[in-house]
Amino acid sequence: MPSPSPVRVARGRLAAMVRHHPDDGAAVAEARRTLRVARLEQHIRRSVDAAPPLTVAQRDQLALLLRPEVGGPDVAA
């Protein structure tokens, strides 16, 4: 039996958190964030797999999108 995808795992954890701990706002928010990250990772992986091979410069350019700007607002929250 194949292991479940990270998106399915995150979705299940969020559902359990909402069902069993609905008053724990911070934990529910973190579970939602984890699900969003899993979905984003899945989308990026599928896009990269479907695209032609990237050059080093193209990979560096795309990686800049994921790095916060130095001195800019912190988008990690």
C-alpha positions as CSV (number, residue, x, y, z in Angstrom):
1,M,0.0,0.0,0.0
2,P,1.5,3.3,-1.0
3,S,2.0,6.0,1.6
4,P,-0.5,8.9,1.6
5,S,0.6,12.1,0.0
6,P,1.7,15.0,2.2
7,V,-1.5,16.9,1.2
8,R,-3.7,14.1,2.4
9,V,-1.9,13.8,5.6
10,A,-2.1,17.6,6.3
11,R,-5.7,17.7,5.3
12,G,-6.5,14.8,7.7
13,R,-4.6,16.5,10.6
14,L,-6.4,19.7,10.0
15,A,-9.8,17.9,10.0
16,A,-8.9,16.2,13.2
17,M,-7.7,19.4,14.8
18,V,-10.9,21.3,13.9
19,R,-13.0,18.4,15.1
20,H,-11.3,17.6,18.4
21,H,-9.7,21.0,19.3
22,P,-11.7,23.7,17.7
23,D,-10.9,26.2,20.5
24,D,-7.1,25.9,19.9
25,G,-6.9,28.7,17.4
26,A,-3.1,28.7,17.1
27,A,-2.9,25.0,16.5
28,V,-5.7,25.1,13.9
29,A,-4.0,28.1,12.2
30,E,-0.7,26.1,12.1
31,A,-2.5,23.1,10.6
32,R,-4.1,25.3,7.9
33,R,-0.6,26.8,7.1
34,T,0.8,23.3,6.9
35,L,-1.9,22.2,4.4
36,R,-1.3,25.3,2.3
37,V,2.4,24.6,2.2
38,A,1.8,20.9,1.2
39,R,-0.5,22.0,-1.6
40,L,2.0,24.6,-2.8
41,E,4.8,22.1,-2.7
42,Q,2.7,19.6,-4.7
43,H,1.9,22.3,-7.3
44,I,5.5,23.3,-7.6
45,R,6.7,19.7,-8.0
46,R,4.1,19.0,-10.7
47,S,5.0,22.2,-12.5
48,V,8.7,21.5,-12.4
49,D,8.2,17.9,-13.5
50,A,6.1,19.0,-16.5
51,A,8.5,21.8,-17.5
52,P,11.6,21.4,-19.7
53,P,14.9,21.3,-17.7
54,L,15.8,24.7,-16.1
55,T,19.1,26.4,-16.5
56,V,21.0,27.3,-13.3
57,A,20.1,31.0,-13.9
58,Q,16.4,30.1,-14.2
59,R,16.5,28.0,-11.0
60,D,18.2,30.9,-9.2
61,Q,15.6,33.3,-10.4
62,L,12.7,31.1,-9.3
63,A,14.4,30.4,-5.9
64,L,14.5,34.2,-5.3
65,L,10.7,34.1,-5.1
66,L,10.9,31.9,-2.1
67,R,13.5,33.9,-0.2
68,P,12.4,36.9,1.9
69,E,13.9,40.2,0.9
70,V,16.7,41.4,3.1
71,G,15.3,44.3,5.2
72,G,11.8,43.7,3.9
73,P,8.8,42.5,5.8
74,D,8.9,39.0,7.2
75,V,6.4,36.9,5.3
76,A,7.0,33.7,7.3
77,A,4.0,34.4,9.6
